[in-house]
Amino acid sequence: MSNLLKDIYSPSFYNALATGLNKIIPGFERQIFISLILTENFQEKELKERMRHTTQALRAFMPDNFAEAAHLLPAIITQLKDDGFSEGRLEFLFLPDYIATYGLADYENSIKALEHVTQYITGEFAIRPFLLHYYEPTLAQMLSWSRHEKYQVRRLASEGSRPRLPWAMAVPALKKDPSPVLPILENLKNDSSEIVRPSVANNLNDIAKDHPSIVLQIAAQWKETSKEIDALIKHGCRTLLKQGHPEILNHYGLSAKNVTLANFKINTPEVFMGNNLEFSFKIKNEQSMNQIIRVEYAIYYLRQNNTYAKKVFKISERLFLPQEEITITRRQSFKRITTRTFYPGQHRLGLILNGEEKEVKPFDLVVK
């Protein structure tokens, strides 16, 4: 069985999908659909390419009039459920993608369709073109969705309005001025859903990258409202914490003055590609009272142009007793991944205690 995420789009999936579509779409032809999908270069396509490829193949059998096509989508979803396809399966991202690709000129029917489809598979990516082309009405709709009875629709309001949603087109207007999103987040900060609240935090984290002062103000306003909101705020401030932003460190009472680092050792000064960087160190609370210590490390990845890209990883954050000292050992993988290219040469490792980088040491990455 393949471990590649793109292979969720497999021949067996398309055969099962075709069975359901054949029951709903007038004039659907199973074999033609399969032949449109499984082209000679299908195996070369990556995940998003396969999703769009599926969207385009479906278009060959859907009505030319988008309003009629949109009317078929709820029936298709009902049939998929009857066929045993549960909600939230990534394979079905082609359904909201169909709306974004072919419904952009029909705002009213597209928005209605997205409200329905997102209850089966998230429409967070599909809403982005509508934010770009119909900025004010789409934001107004998302504010309305933030009060929707279905948690999936409420989550679309918060996740879909993120200024910097990963793997999706950014919304420059929201990056410049996120204030239109704030009423949506205010409506959802107390949401009962364990899926919606993290989405609010994601949105705050996006905003913090361009407007930290706004998120710091929200953190102060929402502080100690409830245990759930406190957790939401902290998750929403994760980038500021990793950056060691002074105001957020002060907000959480994280001071590095009485925290010491000792015996920092890189146990693998030469790391071969595919192996782990191993390191250890001691930290101590030098105070005569309890104190929270946040422990992080930074990898300074060598770039092709001999500059460095810094990425911070959290180890722990907990209460230390007076004079408590612990030893920490960690590993960082250097296995090949699709999201990062590793370059041979001298990289660096830094240790961060309560937002302050205490020490940096070099190590060599060997690529054979």
Number of C-alpha atoms within 10 A of each C-alpha: 4 8 7 9 11 18 17 17 20 16 13 10 12 19 15 14 19 18 14 20 22 15 13 16 18 11 10 17 14 17 11 12 20 17 11 17 22 15 10 9 8 15 13 9 13 14 17 13 13 22 21 17 19 25 22 18 16 20 15 14 17 18 15 11 11 19 15 12 21 23 14 16 22 15 15 19 24 14 18 20 14 11 13 9 17 12 15 14 12 15 21 22 24 23 27 27 22 24 26 22 17 18 22 20 13 13 17 11 18 24 21 12 23 26 22 20 23 24 19 25 22 27 29 23 20 25 27 23 18 20 20 15 13 13 15 13 13 21 19 15 12 26 23 15 21 26 16 15 9 15 20 24 28 30 29 25 32 29 25 25 31 27 27 22 18 10 8 15 14 18 19 12 13 20 18 12 13 21 12 15 22 19 11 23 23 14 16 22 19 16 21 11 14 10 13 24 25 21 26 30 24 24 24 33 25 24 27 20 16 17 16 20 14 15 22 19 11 15 21 12 10 16 16 13 10 11 9 15 19 15 16 22 26 19 20 24 26 18 18 22 22 20 15 18 15 14 15 23 20 11 12 12 13 21 18 19 12 13 20 14 17 14 10 19 14 18 15 16 17 17 19 17 18 14 16 16 22 17 17 15 16 15 20 19 24 18 15 11 11 14 21 18 23 21 19 20 21 19 19 19 23 21 15 12 7 12 11 14 12 13 13 18 14 14 12 9 13 10 12 18 16 14 16 16 17 10 13 13 13 14 13 12 12 15 11 12 9 5 6 8 11 18 17 17 17 16 21 17 21 18 21 24 23 24 23 22 15 16 14 15 13 16 17 17 24 16 12 7
